[in-house]
Amino acid sequence: MGEELEVKVKFTETKTYKVLRSLLKVFVSAVLAELVIYGNGILNIDMAGGKAILAAGLAAVVLTAFNALNPSYPDYGIGDIKK
């Protein structure tokens, strides 16, 4: 049982996990912000509104992808070497 806990902790410390977690957080927050702007209910959004919401989420993901490719980014950049 102690080994299972150790595996979970090791997984959460990986760069891949950090990148995916950040991508999901920024995407969801941008989508939620865009939904608040529309304000007329999630089921009342037309196709154009849906495209705008998806575009906002994808635009927010660009920064996280840039950070993942940045060698000097301290959390999960390409060149980050854990000491």
Secondary structure as the mmCIF struct_conf table of DSSP 4:
data_model
#
loop_
_struct_conf.conf_type_id
_struct_conf.id
_struct_conf.beg_label_comp_id
_struct_conf.beg_label_asym_id
_struct_conf.beg_label_seq_id
_struct_conf.end_label_comp_id
_struct_conf.end_label_asym_id
_struct_conf.end_label_seq_id
HELX_RH_AL_P HELX_RH_AL_P1 GLY A 2 THR A 12
TURN_TY1_P TURN_TY1_P1 GLU A 13 GLU A 13
BEND BEND1 THR A 14 THR A 14
HELX_RH_AL_P HELX_RH_AL_P2 LYS A 15 TYR A 38
BEND BEND2 ASN A 40 ASN A 40
HELX_RH_3T_P HELX_RH_3T_P1 ILE A 42 ASN A 44
HELX_RH_AL_P HELX_RH_AL_P3 MET A 47 LEU A 69
TURN_TY1_P TURN_TY1_P2 PRO A 71 SER A 72
TURN_TY1_P TURN_TY1_P3 PRO A 74 TYR A 76
TURN_TY1_P TURN_TY1_P4 ILE A 78 GLY A 79
#
